[in-house]
Amino acid sequence: MPTRWNSTFDMLDRAEKFEKAFQAFDLTHPSFKNDLGDGFPKITYWSYARKIRDLLGLFKIKTTNASATKHVTINMFYSEIMDIYRHLRKMRDTDIQSKLMADKMQEKFDKYWGTSNKGFNYILYFAAILDPRLKLRVLSFGYAEVFRAEKRNETDEQLKKRIETAVTFITDELEIVFKHYEDKLNRERPSSSQASQRVSKVAGSTDGSSSYFAQFKSAGGSSSYETKKELQKYLDDIEEPDYEGFDILQWWKVSSSKIR
């Protein structure tokens, strides 16, 4: 029966602690080994179990990180997935048993996180993009590593084009989601006729305010940065520096005044 990677780690980690108990029991009960027959764990079995346990240790850590409930984790999924991808590649470069196991694990990994863009949960990618420390650059960096590992016979320009296509595919989906909420927000805002009435009132005011500036703004007069969608403004800004204790929810709370 197939077993989850982290569950296999738990079983091996607990079983390994009984190695000396098996050895002591064998010394005090001579018939013990005969009773178990082929089921008696040999020294090589313990050695291999420890090796597999160590290889699976990373998956246990990543599962624990993803299951945390007292802080936000979804924004870090992409970094965690890339760590797993690198670990699988490392496993495939060791002995034949580890390589065979890694090949099977790679198949399951590719099913959910491969580069075919099929079956992706885009919400997870959006969460990575909406981490101000990562944005789109983290996707480009990851795709570059994955594509280079494929060792295709392609030029740097062709590789760059493939990366751009993969990232664009995801950002296009993000644009669709953004447009959905933008339209919803616009329906809740005052109509253009109501806005025009307010401009007319401002134009006829005598309180010293600039009616010309009000009409300029209502006609769409502003800098290229101001006319960008909030999403594009966010993506164009430089990434935030990373530091210990970074609170993504607090960052968005503080930044909500300029990014809505």
PyMOL commands that set and color helices and strands:
alter all, ss='L'
color gray80, all
select helices_A, chain A and resi 5-16+19-28+31-39+43-66+74-91+96-113+122-129+135-149+156-188+192-203+211-218+224-227+230-236+248-255
alter helices_A, ss='H'
color red, helices_A
deselect
rebuild
show_as cartoon
